[in-house]
Amino acid sequence: MNVRRVVVAVIFIIFLSSTSYGIKTIIRVAYEPSLPPYQFILNDSHVGIHIDILNSIAKHNNFIIEYIPMKTTIECLEALENGKVDIILGVNSSLNLKHDIQLTENISQSYICIVAPNSKVHELENNIGFKSFKASLQSNTIKYSYIKHMRNLKYIVMPNQVDNFNSLLSNESDMLIGVKHSILYQLDSRKLTDDYTIINNYISPIEYAMAVKSGNNDLLERLNEGISQLRVNGEYEEIYDRWIDEEDYATRKMFKKIIIMVVAFSALLIIIIRFNRLLKRQVNEKTKELRRINNDLENQIIETRNSNELNNCIVENSPSSIVAFDRNFIITIFNKNAYKLVSSDKCPIGKNILEIDLFNQILMDKKDRIFEDDTKIVNEEIVIKNANKEDVYYRYSIYQLFDMNNNVRGAILAVEDITEEIAVRQEIYEKEKNKALNQIIAGIAHEIRNPLMSIKTFAELIPTKMHSTNFQCQFAEFVPKEVDRANRLIKNLIDYAKPNVMNTKEEVNIRELVDSCIVLVNQILVDKGIKLEISIKENLSIYANRGQVRQALINLIFNSIDSMYEKYEGKNVCTDMTLNISAWEEEQNVFIQVRDEGIGMTPEQIEKSVEPFFTTKSNGVGLGLWVSRQYIEKNDGTMIIESEVNKYTLVRLKFRRSI
């Protein structure tokens, strides 16, 4: 009985093991199907060199491949980043991909060549550089440095190799710059090989690989192992020969046969002659190998030099002032806009960047952390007085430079003068404030009238009741209160009307800030019949520009008033509607929230609401929310909007708490 149980248990374990071993993993693969013979669709099937390679790897790894054709590489990359696919097939290895994407070993290699119709070959060979021609090429397949010396060429950039080839057939271009094996395959499949000529067989190499998302190390390792295994067992060469039949490959095969025949014939000769020939053959092979290595090295040197020329061209023509420096702050690059920015014509390369006053003021409080890991300084703003004691506003970014071992070797400082931009932005802000101020003044005028009437009444009673003790007590109690009330209203109005001081920050008490806003809009709320609820935790404060944050709150409150008023279609009062203003803290953050019960917004309107000049009001200009967001972000805050049509809208502001 016990033996039977043991046998059953062993069989059960074996069954489970075999079942789990047979589980297949579904792999979703995105690819561009316009690259024959590497990857394309033929008779509704996914075919090509890359497809065969991946299918073979999948077979050995128990994968089920689900191919998903996409129009562009960008669409494939977005699908990989969003987790919609696991692999991108046939990625150009020379593309500058994001850090969160990794490439496998190369799965194929070809060359960029130039092809033209036979009828135009003679004209092209004799007149290129002197006469204007059109050339079609696929984007991101060849670097600018390789073609910049081809003068008088007009380029037609196509999205893929099929469209590139079709532009040549339709006579849109005089020549085609494309992937050699793809062009040869398309010519052969259409039986046009005899009608076209390869003018230049080798412009630059191009290699293709597979891409996976960073962190998916298991899949990356299995793909690389599969590629290596295909190369070792000879299956890679079989796949390659199945799709590509090169003339030079056929020549090599014939040459090998001739060599074998020569060797066989040489066997009839004496041993010394045979040995000499074998030795000579080995020398020739080594010579060819050395020549190939030398040619590759020369091509790499040319590519590096051209790449440096292109980078220098980009730096010199950048609209920003760009300065590069090493870890000792010694300047290595200084573009022409940097000369203009510091008003100097002396070359500072080799000098310390901190010796230049403008850059020293920008870097002085950051120089100790510029070279630390994960340091990011992007789109920061600073105001500096120039020689005429005038304020000049600058926007700057600092990017780290890395060596081949991924160690920080220096940094790039990009600076631009944004004084005019700030002036335009400030003008927009002031216009938006004046618009709110016009509404506030009308309400304040009504508010001031009440204490003035009380004071006037007491003043008129002085002649008749000045000796009354009761009157004197009432006068002493109420008149100072009414004067203080009027004074407080006027003070808040004047304080609000003052121009905002740029970049001036202080500790701001949230309760006091909200109260100063309510004083200005309270009468408008009363006139429109809107209830006000305030819920603010005590002793909340943030470090910010008081005027800018207050202006943002005023804009949000007026938006809420307009929204509730619109819901009642212009009636005089908004009965039973409430405006709620609350503030609280969570961990190290402070939240301020304005919530109304107005007309609300759709998701599409929410997304567009913070864009300049977008409005749903018939008489609006669409700058209120945009200005508010600008103010909040300038004070290191964020704005979150939630809404539901005909129910509510809430705007939540998030700041770091002032410690």
C-alpha positions as CSV (number, residue, x, y, z in Angstrom):
1,M,0.0,0.0,0.0
2,N,2.8,2.4,0.9
3,V,4.7,1.5,-2.2
4,R,1.7,2.4,-4.3
5,R,1.4,5.8,-2.7
6,V,5.1,6.5,-3.3
7,V,4.7,5.5,-7.0
8,V,1.6,7.7,-7.4
9,A,3.4,10.7,-5.7
10,V,6.5,10.3,-8.0
11,I,4.2,10.1,-11.1
12,F,2.4,13.3,-9.9
13,I,5.6,15.2,-9.3
14,I,6.9,14.2,-12.8
15,F,3.6,15.3,-14.3
16,L,3.8,18.7,-12.6
17,S,7.4,19.2,-13.7
18,S,6.7,18.3,-17.3
19,T,3.6,20.5,-17.3
20,S,5.4,23.5,-15.9
21,Y,8.3,22.9,-18.3
22,G,6.0,23.0,-21.2
23,I,4.5,26.4,-20.3
24,K,5.1,28.8,-23.2
25,T,5.6,32.6,-22.7
26,I,3.8,35.0,-25.0
27,I,6.2,37.7,-26.3
28,R,4.7,40.7,-28.0
29,V,7.0,42.1,-30.7
30,A,6.7,45.5,-32.4
31,Y,8.4,46.1,-35.8
32,E,8.3,48.2,-38.9
33,P,7.2,46.0,-41.8
34,S,8.8,48.1,-44.5
35,L,12.3,46.8,-44.5
36,P,12.6,43.8,-46.9
37,P,14.3,41.4,-46.8
38,Y,14.9,41.9,-43.1
39,Q,11.3,42.3,-41.9
40,F,8.2,42.7,-44.0
41,I,4.7,41.3,-44.7
42,L,4.3,38.8,-47.6
43,N,0.9,37.2,-48.3
44,D,-0.3,38.2,-44.9
45,S,2.7,36.6,-43.2
46,H,5.5,38.1,-41.1
47,V,8.7,37.2,-43.0
48,G,12.3,38.2,-43.3
49,I,15.8,37.6,-41.9
50,H,14.9,39.3,-38.5
51,I,11.7,37.3,-38.3
52,D,13.4,34.0,-39.0
53,I,16.1,34.8,-36.4
54,L,13.6,35.7,-33.7
55,N,11.4,32.7,-34.6
56,S,14.4,30.4,-34.2
57,I,15.3,32.0,-30.8
58,A,11.6,31.6,-29.7
59,K,11.6,27.9,-30.6
60,H,14.6,27.2,-28.4
61,N,13.2,29.4,-25.5
62,N,9.6,28.1,-25.6
63,F,8.3,31.6,-26.6
64,I,5.1,32.3,-28.5
65,I,5.7,35.3,-30.7
66,E,2.9,37.8,-31.3
67,Y,4.1,40.2,-34.1
68,I,2.6,43.7,-34.0
69,P,3.4,45.8,-37.2
70,M,3.7,49.5,-36.6
71,K,4.2,52.5,-38.9
72,T,7.3,54.1,-37.3
73,T,10.2,53.5,-34.9
74,I,8.8,56.2,-32.7
75,E,5.5,54.4,-32.4
76,C,7.4,51.2,-31.6
77,L,9.4,53.0,-28.9
78,E,6.3,54.4,-27.3
79,A,4.7,51.0,-27.2
80,L,7.7,49.5,-25.5
81,E,7.9,52.3,-23.0
82,N,4.1,51.9,-22.2
83,G,4.5,48.2,-21.7
84,K,2.3,47.3,-24.8
85,V,5.1,45.2,-26.3
86,D,8.1,43.4,-24.9
87,I,10.6,43.7,-27.9
88,I,11.2,46.0,-30.8
89,L,12.6,44.1,-33.8
90,G,15.1,45.7,-36.2
91,V,16.2,48.8,-34.4
92,N,18.9,50.9,-36.0
93,S,21.8,50.5,-33.5
94,S,23.1,54.0,-34.2
95,L,19.9,55.7,-32.9
96,N,20.2,57.7,-29.7
97,L,17.7,55.8,-27.5
98,K,16.5,56.7,-24.1
99,H,18.4,55.4,-21.0
100,D,15.5,53.0,-20.2
101,I,15.9,51.1,-23.4
102,Q,18.6,48.4,-24.0
103,L,19.7,46.9,-27.3
104,T,20.7,43.3,-27.9
105,E,23.7,42.2,-29.9
106,N,23.4,43.1,-33.6
107,I,21.3,40.7,-35.6
108,S,22.2,42.0,-39.1
109,Q,24.5,44.3,-40.9
110,S,24.4,46.1,-44.2
111,Y,25.8,49.2,-45.9
112,I,24.4,52.5,-47.1
113,C,24.8,52.7,-50.9
114,I,23.8,55.0,-53.8
115,V,21.7,53.5,-56.6
116,A,20.6,55.3,-59.8
117,P,18.8,54.4,-63.1
118,N,21.2,53.3,-65.8
119,S,20.1,56.3,-67.9
120,K,21.4,58.8,-65.3
121,V,24.6,57.1,-64.1
122,H,26.9,58.8,-66.6
123,E,25.4,62.3,-65.9
124,L,25.6,61.7,-62.1
125,E,29.2,60.5,-62.2
126,N,30.4,63.5,-64.3
127,N,28.2,66.3,-62.8
128,I,27.6,65.6,-59.2
129,G,28.8,68.6,-57.2
130,F,28.3,70.9,-60.1
131,K,24.7,70.3,-61.1
132,S,21.6,70.1,-58.9
133,F,20.2,66.6,-58.3
134,K,17.5,65.1,-56.1
135,A,18.3,62.2,-53.7
136,S,15.8,60.3,-51.6
137,L,16.9,58.7,-48.3
138,Q,15.3,57.3,-45.2
139,S,15.5,59.3,-42.0
140,N,17.9,58.1,-39.3
141,T,19.8,55.8,-41.5
142,I,22.8,58.0,-42.3
143,K,24.6,60.7,-40.4
144,Y,24.7,64.2,-41.8
145,S,28.5,64.1,-41.7
146,Y,28.5,61.5,-44.5
147,I,26.5,63.6,-47.0
148,K,27.2,67.2,-46.1
149,H,30.1,67.3,-48.7
150,M,27.7,66.3,-51.5
151,R,27.0,69.7,-52.9
152,N,23.9,70.8,-54.9
153,L,21.9,67.8,-53.6
154,K,18.3,68.3,-52.6
155,Y,17.2,65.6,-50.2
156,I,13.8,63.9,-50.0
157,V,13.4,62.3,-46.6
158,M,11.2,59.2,-46.6
159,P,9.9,57.3,-43.6
160,N,11.1,53.8,-44.6
161,Q,13.0,51.8,-47.3
162,V,9.9,50.8,-49.3
163,D,8.8,54.4,-49.7
164,N,12.4,55.3,-50.4
165,F,12.6,52.8,-53.2
166,N,9.2,53.8,-54.7
167,S,10.4,57.4,-54.9
168,L,13.2,56.3,-57.2
169,L,10.8,54.2,-59.3
170,S,8.4,57.1,-59.7
171,N,11.2,59.5,-60.8
172,E,10.6,61.7,-57.8
173,S,14.4,61.5,-57.2
174,D,17.5,61.1,-59.4
175,M,19.2,58.7,-57.1
176,L,18.5,56.7,-53.9
177,I,20.6,56.6,-50.8
178,G,19.5,53.4,-49.0
179,V,20.3,50.1,-47.3
180,K,22.1,48.0,-49.8
181,H,20.5,44.6,-49.3
182,S,17.0,46.1,-49.0
183,I,17.4,47.9,-52.3
184,L,18.9,44.8,-54.0
185,Y,16.1,42.7,-52.8
186,Q,13.4,45.1,-54.0
187,L,15.1,45.4,-57.4
188,D,15.4,41.6,-57.7
189,S,11.8,41.0,-56.6
190,R,10.5,43.4,-59.3
191,K,13.0,42.1,-61.9
192,L,14.7,45.5,-62.3
193,T,18.2,44.6,-61.4
194,D,19.5,45.2,-65.0
195,D,17.9,48.7,-65.1
196,Y,19.8,50.2,-62.1
197,T,23.4,50.6,-61.1
198,I,25.1,50.9,-57.7
199,I,27.2,54.1,-58.0
200,N,28.7,53.9,-54.5
201,N,28.8,50.5,-52.8
202,Y,29.8,51.7,-49.3
203,I,29.0,55.0,-47.7
204,S,28.6,53.9,-44.1
205,P,27.7,50.7,-42.3
206,I,24.3,50.2,-40.7
207,E,23.4,47.6,-38.1
208,Y,20.1,46.4,-36.7
209,A,19.4,44.9,-33.2
210,M,16.4,44.2,-31.0
211,A,15.4,46.5,-28.1
212,V,13.9,45.7,-24.7
213,K,13.0,47.8,-21.8
214,S,15.8,48.4,-19.2
215,G,15.3,46.1,-16.3
216,N,14.1,43.2,-18.4
217,N,17.5,41.5,-18.0
218,D,16.2,38.0,-18.3
219,L,14.7,38.6,-21.7
220,L,17.8,40.5,-22.9
221,E,20.1,37.7,-21.8
222,R,18.0,35.0,-23.5
223,L,17.9,37.0,-26.7
224,N,21.7,37.6,-26.7
225,E,22.3,33.9,-26.0
226,G,20.0,32.9,-28.8
227,I,21.8,35.2,-31.3
228,S,25.2,33.8,-30.2
229,Q,23.9,30.2,-30.6
230,L,22.6,30.9,-34.1
231,R,26.0,32.2,-35.1
232,V,27.9,29.3,-33.6
233,N,25.7,26.5,-35.0
234,G,25.7,28.0,-38.5
235,E,21.9,28.6,-38.6
236,Y,22.5,32.3,-38.8
237,E,24.4,31.9,-42.1
238,E,21.6,29.6,-43.4
239,I,19.0,32.3,-42.6
240,Y,21.1,35.0,-44.1
241,D,21.7,33.0,-47.4
242,R,18.0,32.2,-47.6
243,W,17.1,35.8,-48.1
244,I,20.3,37.5,-49.5
245,D,22.1,36.3,-52.6
246,E,25.0,38.7,-53.1
247,E,27.2,38.6,-56.1
248,D,30.4,39.0,-54.0
249,Y,29.2,36.1,-51.8
250,A,28.8,33.9,-54.9
251,T,32.2,35.0,-56.0
252,R,33.7,34.0,-52.7
253,K,32.1,30.6,-53.0
254,M,33.5,30.1,-56.5
255,F,36.9,31.4,-55.3
256,K,36.9,28.7,-52.6
257,K,36.1,26.0,-55.1
258,I,39.0,27.2,-57.3
259,I,41.3,27.2,-54.3
260,I,40.2,23.6,-53.5
261,M,40.9,22.5,-57.1
262,V,44.2,24.2,-57.0
263,V,45.1,22.5,-53.7
264,A,43.9,19.1,-55.2
265,F,46.0,19.6,-58.3
266,S,49.0,20.8,-56.2
267,A,48.9,17.5,-54.3
268,L,50.4,16.0,-57.4
269,L,53.3,18.2,-57.1
270,I,56.2,17.8,-54.8
271,I,55.7,18.3,-51.0
272,I,57.8,21.5,-50.9
273,I,55.7,23.3,-53.5
274,R,52.5,22.3,-51.7
275,F,53.9,23.5,-48.4
276,N,54.9,26.9,-50.0
277,R,51.5,27.4,-51.5
278,L,49.8,26.6,-48.2
279,L,52.1,29.0,-46.4
280,K,51.4,31.7,-49.0
281,R,47.7,31.2,-48.7
282,Q,47.9,31.7,-44.9
283,V,50.0,34.8,-45.4
284,N,47.4,36.2,-47.8
285,E,44.5,35.5,-45.5
286,K,46.4,37.2,-42.6
287,T,47.1,40.1,-44.9
288,K,43.4,40.4,-45.9
289,E,42.4,40.3,-42.2
290,L,44.9,43.0,-41.3
291,R,43.7,45.1,-44.3
292,R,40.1,44.7,-43.2
293,I,41.0,45.7,-39.6
294,N,42.9,48.7,-40.9
295,N,40.0,49.8,-43.1
296,D,37.5,49.4,-40.2
297,L,39.9,51.5,-38.0
298,E,40.1,54.2,-40.7
299,N,36.3,54.3,-41.1
300,Q,35.9,54.6,-37.3
301,I,38.4,57.5,-37.3
302,I,36.5,59.3,-40.1
303,E,33.2,58.7,-38.3
304,T,34.5,60.1,-35.0
305,R,36.0,63.1,-36.7
306,N,32.7,63.8,-38.6
307,S,30.7,63.3,-35.4
308,N,32.9,65.8,-33.6
309,E,32.4,68.3,-36.5
310,L,28.7,67.9,-36.3
311,N,28.6,68.3,-32.5
312,N,30.7,71.5,-32.8
313,C,28.3,72.8,-35.5
314,I,25.3,72.2,-33.2
315,V,27.0,73.9,-30.3
316,E,28.1,76.9,-32.3
317,N,24.7,77.4,-33.8
318,S,22.7,76.9,-30.6
319,P,20.5,80.0,-29.6
320,S,21.8,79.6,-26.0
321,S,25.2,80.6,-24.7
322,I,27.0,77.3,-24.1
323,V,30.1,76.8,-21.9
324,A,31.6,73.4,-21.2
325,F,34.1,72.9,-18.3
326,D,35.9,70.1,-16.5
327,R,35.9,69.1,-12.9
328,N,38.4,71.8,-12.2
329,F,36.1,74.4,-13.7
330,I,38.5,74.9,-16.6
331,I,36.6,76.0,-19.8
332,T,36.9,73.6,-22.8
333,I,34.1,74.9,-25.0
334,F,32.8,78.5,-25.4
335,N,30.4,79.2,-28.2
336,K,29.8,82.5,-30.1
337,N,26.7,83.4,-28.1
338,A,28.6,83.0,-24.9
339,Y,31.0,85.7,-26.2
340,K,28.0,88.0,-26.8
341,L,26.5,87.3,-23.4
342,V,29.6,88.4,-21.5
343,S,30.5,91.1,-24.0
344,S,34.0,89.8,-24.6
345,D,36.0,88.9,-27.7
346,K,38.9,87.3,-25.7
347,C,39.1,83.5,-25.9
348,P,38.6,82.1,-22.4
349,I,39.2,78.4,-23.2
350,G,41.7,77.1,-20.7
351,K,40.7,79.6,-18.0
352,N,38.5,79.1,-14.9
353,I,34.8,79.7,-15.6
354,L,34.5,81.2,-12.1
355,E,36.7,84.1,-13.1
356,I,33.9,85.3,-15.4
357,D,31.5,87.3,-13.1
358,L,28.2,86.3,-14.7
359,F,28.9,82.6,-14.7
360,N,30.4,82.9,-11.2
361,Q,27.1,84.4,-9.8
362,I,25.2,81.6,-11.5
363,L,27.4,78.8,-10.2
364,M,28.5,80.1,-6.8
365,D,25.9,78.3,-4.7
366,K,25.9,75.2,-6.8
367,K,29.6,74.5,-7.5
368,D,29.9,72.0,-4.6
369,R,27.1,69.7,-6.0
370,I,27.4,70.1,-9.8
371,F,29.5,66.9,-10.1
372,E,27.5,64.8,-7.6
373,D,25.5,61.8,-8.8
374,D,21.9,62.5,-10.1
375,T,22.3,66.3,-9.9
376,K,19.8,67.9,-12.3
377,I,19.5,71.7,-12.8
378,V,17.1,72.5,-15.6
379,N,15.4,75.8,-16.5
380,E,16.4,77.7,-13.3
381,E,16.0,81.5,-13.4
382,I,18.2,84.1,-11.7
383,V,18.2,87.9,-11.7
384,I,21.6,89.7,-11.8
385,K,22.4,93.5,-12.0
386,N,24.4,94.6,-15.0
387,A,27.0,97.3,-15.2
388,N,24.2,99.9,-15.3
389,K,22.7,98.5,-12.1
390,E,19.7,97.3,-14.1
391,D,18.1,93.9,-13.4
392,V,18.8,91.3,-16.1
393,Y,17.0,87.9,-16.0
394,Y,18.6,84.7,-17.1
395,R,17.4,81.1,-17.6
396,Y,20.1,78.4,-17.2
397,S,20.5,74.7,-17.2
398,I,23.5,72.5,-16.1
399,Y,24.1,69.1,-17.7
400,Q,26.8,66.6,-16.6
401,L,29.3,65.2,-19.0
402,F,30.5,61.6,-18.7
403,D,33.5,59.6,-19.7
404,M,33.6,56.1,-21.2
405,N,33.4,54.6,-17.7
406,N,30.3,56.7,-17.0
407,N,32.1,58.9,-14.5
408,V,31.3,62.6,-14.4
409,R,34.2,64.4,-16.2
410,G,32.7,67.9,-16.4
411,A,29.5,69.8,-17.1
412,I,27.8,72.0,-19.7
413,L,26.2,75.3,-18.7
414,A,23.5,76.7,-21.1
415,V,22.4,80.3,-20.4
416,E,20.0,82.6,-22.2
417,D,18.9,86.2,-21.5
418,I,15.1,86.2,-20.8
419,T,14.7,89.8,-19.7
420,E,12.3,90.7,-22.6
421,E,10.3,87.4,-22.0
422,I,10.0,88.3,-18.3
423,A,8.8,91.8,-19.2
424,V,6.1,90.4,-21.5
425,R,5.1,87.8,-18.9
426,Q,4.9,90.6,-16.2
427,E,2.7,92.7,-18.5
428,I,0.3,89.8,-18.9
429,Y,0.3,89.2,-15.1
430,E,-0.5,92.9,-14.5
431,K,-3.4,92.9,-17.0
432,E,-4.9,89.9,-15.3
433,K,-4.5,91.6,-11.9
434,N,-6.2,94.8,-13.2
435,K,-9.1,92.8,-14.6
436,A,-9.6,91.3,-11.1
437,L,-9.0,94.7,-9.5
438,N,-11.9,96.3,-11.4
439,Q,-14.3,93.7,-9.8
440,I,-12.8,94.1,-6.4
441,I,-13.0,97.9,-6.3
442,A,-16.7,97.8,-7.0
443,G,-17.2,95.5,-4.0
444,I,-14.8,97.5,-1.7
445,A,-16.7,100.7,-2.5
446,H,-19.9,99.1,-1.2
447,E,-18.1,97.8,1.9
448,I,-16.6,101.2,2.8
449,R,-20.0,102.9,2.5
450,N,-21.3,101.0,5.5
451,P,-18.7,102.2,8.1
452,L,-18.8,105.7,6.6
453,M,-22.6,105.8,7.1
454,S,-22.2,104.7,10.7
455,I,-19.5,107.4,11.4
456,K,-21.7,110.0,9.7
457,T,-24.7,109.0,11.9
458,F,-22.7,109.4,15.1
459,A,-21.2,112.7,13.9
460,E,-24.7,114.1,13.2
461,L,-25.8,113.2,16.8
462,I,-22.9,114.9,18.5
463,P,-24.5,118.3,18.9
464,T,-27.6,116.9,20.6
465,K,-26.2,114.0,22.5
466,M,-22.6,114.9,23.2
467,H,-23.3,115.2,27.0
468,S,-25.0,111.9,27.1
469,T,-22.8,109.3,28.9
470,N,-24.4,106.4,27.0
471,F,-23.8,108.2,23.7
472,Q,-20.2,108.8,24.6
473,C,-19.7,105.1,25.4
474,Q,-21.3,104.1,22.1
475,F,-19.3,106.6,20.2
476,A,-16.0,105.4,21.8
477,E,-16.9,101.8,21.0
478,F,-18.3,101.8,17.5
479,V,-16.6,104.7,15.7
480,P,-13.0,103.4,16.2
481,K,-14.2,99.9,15.1
482,E,-15.8,101.3,11.9
483,V,-12.7,103.4,11.2
484,D,-10.5,100.3,11.7
485,R,-12.8,98.3,9.4
486,A,-12.6,100.9,6.6
487,N,-8.8,101.2,7.1
488,R,-8.4,97.4,6.9
489,L,-10.3,97.3,3.6
490,I,-8.3,100.2,2.1
491,K,-5.0,98.7,3.3
492,N,-5.8,95.3,1.7
493,L,-6.8,96.9,-1.5
494,I,-3.6,99.0,-1.7
495,D,-1.5,96.0,-0.7
496,Y,-3.1,93.9,-3.5
497,A,-2.7,96.7,-6.1
498,K,1.0,97.0,-5.5
499,P,3.2,95.6,-8.4
500,N,4.5,92.1,-7.7
501,V,8.2,92.0,-6.8
502,M,9.8,89.3,-8.9
503,N,11.7,86.5,-7.1
504,T,11.1,88.0,-3.6
505,K,10.0,85.2,-1.3
506,E,9.2,85.1,2.4
507,E,7.4,82.9,4.9
508,V,3.6,83.2,4.2
509,N,0.9,82.3,6.7
510,I,-1.9,80.5,4.9
511,R,-4.7,81.8,7.1
512,E,-3.6,85.4,6.8
513,L,-3.2,85.0,3.0
514,V,-6.7,83.5,2.6
515,D,-8.2,86.2,4.9
516,S,-6.6,89.0,2.8
517,C,-8.2,87.5,-0.3
518,I,-11.6,87.1,1.3
519,V,-11.6,90.8,2.5
520,L,-11.3,91.8,-1.2
521,V,-14.0,89.5,-2.6
522,N,-16.5,89.2,0.3
523,Q,-18.9,91.8,-0.9
524,I,-19.0,90.2,-4.4
525,L,-19.9,86.8,-2.8
526,V,-22.6,88.5,-0.7
527,D,-24.1,90.3,-3.7
528,K,-24.3,87.1,-5.7
529,G,-25.8,85.1,-2.8
530,I,-22.8,82.6,-2.6
531,K,-22.1,81.0,0.7
532,L,-18.5,80.8,1.9
533,E,-17.0,78.0,3.9
534,I,-13.4,78.2,5.2
535,S,-11.6,75.3,6.8
536,I,-7.9,76.1,7.4
537,K,-5.6,74.4,9.9
538,E,-3.8,76.8,12.1
539,N,0.0,77.6,11.8
540,L,0.3,76.5,8.2
541,S,3.0,78.4,6.3
542,I,4.9,78.2,3.0
543,Y,8.0,79.9,1.7
544,A,6.8,81.8,-1.4
545,N,6.2,85.2,-3.1
546,R,3.1,86.5,-1.2
547,G,1.8,88.6,-4.0
548,Q,2.1,85.9,-6.6
549,V,0.3,83.2,-4.6
550,R,-2.4,85.7,-3.5
551,Q,-3.0,86.7,-7.2
552,A,-3.3,83.0,-8.1
553,L,-5.9,82.5,-5.3
554,I,-7.9,85.6,-6.4
555,N,-8.0,84.3,-10.0
556,L,-9.2,80.9,-8.7
557,I,-11.9,82.5,-6.5
558,F,-13.2,84.7,-9.4
559,N,-13.2,81.6,-11.7
560,S,-15.4,79.8,-9.1
561,I,-17.8,82.8,-8.8
562,D,-18.1,83.0,-12.6
563,S,-18.7,79.3,-12.9
564,M,-21.5,79.2,-10.3
565,Y,-23.0,82.4,-11.8
566,E,-23.0,80.8,-15.3
567,K,-24.7,77.7,-13.9
568,Y,-27.7,79.9,-12.9
569,E,-27.6,81.4,-16.4
570,G,-27.0,85.0,-15.3
571,K,-29.6,85.2,-12.5
572,N,-28.8,87.8,-9.8
573,V,-28.1,85.4,-7.1
574,C,-26.7,81.8,-6.9
575,T,-29.1,80.4,-4.3
576,D,-27.8,77.5,-2.2
577,M,-24.4,77.4,-3.8
578,T,-21.2,77.2,-1.7
579,L,-17.6,78.2,-2.3
580,N,-15.3,76.2,-0.1
581,I,-11.7,77.2,0.7
582,S,-9.6,74.7,2.7
583,A,-6.0,74.1,3.7
584,W,-4.2,71.3,5.4
585,E,-0.9,69.5,5.6
586,E,0.3,66.0,4.6
587,E,3.8,65.0,5.7
588,Q,6.0,67.9,4.4
589,N,3.5,69.3,2.0
590,V,0.8,72.0,2.4
591,F,-2.4,71.9,0.3
592,I,-4.7,74.8,-0.5
593,Q,-8.0,73.9,-2.2
594,V,-10.7,76.1,-3.8
595,R,-13.9,74.1,-4.6
596,D,-17.1,75.5,-6.2
597,E,-20.5,74.0,-7.3
598,G,-20.5,75.6,-10.7
599,I,-20.8,74.6,-14.3
600,G,-17.8,72.2,-14.2
601,M,-15.6,71.0,-17.1
602,T,-15.2,68.0,-19.3
603,P,-11.8,66.0,-19.2
604,E,-10.9,67.7,-22.5
605,Q,-11.6,71.2,-21.1
606,I,-9.6,70.4,-17.9
607,E,-6.6,69.4,-20.1
608,K,-6.8,72.6,-22.1
609,S,-7.8,75.0,-19.2
610,V,-4.2,75.8,-18.3
611,E,-3.2,76.7,-21.9
612,P,-3.0,80.4,-22.7
613,F,-6.0,81.9,-24.5
614,F,-8.3,78.9,-23.9
615,T,-11.6,79.9,-22.4
616,T,-15.3,78.8,-22.3
617,K,-16.5,82.3,-21.4
618,S,-18.0,84.5,-24.1
619,N,-16.1,87.6,-22.8
620,G,-13.0,85.8,-21.4
621,V,-9.4,85.9,-22.7
622,G,-8.2,82.6,-21.3
623,L,-5.3,83.8,-19.2
624,G,-6.6,83.4,-15.6
625,L,-5.7,79.8,-15.0
626,W,-2.5,80.0,-17.1
627,V,-1.3,83.0,-15.1
628,S,-2.2,81.2,-11.8
629,R,-0.2,78.1,-12.8
630,Q,2.8,80.2,-13.8
631,Y,2.7,81.8,-10.4
632,I,2.3,78.5,-8.5
633,E,5.1,76.8,-10.4
634,K,7.5,79.8,-9.9
635,N,7.0,79.2,-6.2
636,D,7.9,75.5,-6.5
637,G,4.2,74.4,-6.3
638,T,1.9,72.3,-8.5
639,M,-1.7,72.7,-9.6
640,I,-4.2,69.8,-9.7
641,I,-7.7,70.3,-11.3
642,E,-10.6,68.0,-10.9
643,S,-14.1,68.6,-12.2
644,E,-17.4,67.1,-13.2
645,V,-19.9,68.8,-15.6
646,N,-22.8,70.6,-13.8
647,K,-21.5,69.4,-10.4
648,Y,-18.3,70.9,-9.2
649,T,-14.7,72.0,-9.9
650,L,-11.8,72.0,-7.4
651,V,-8.3,73.3,-7.8
652,R,-5.7,72.0,-5.4
653,L,-2.4,73.8,-4.9
654,K,0.5,71.8,-3.4
655,F,3.5,73.4,-1.8
656,R,6.5,72.3,0.3
657,R,5.8,73.3,3.9
658,S,8.0,76.1,5.4
659,I,10.0,74.6,8.2
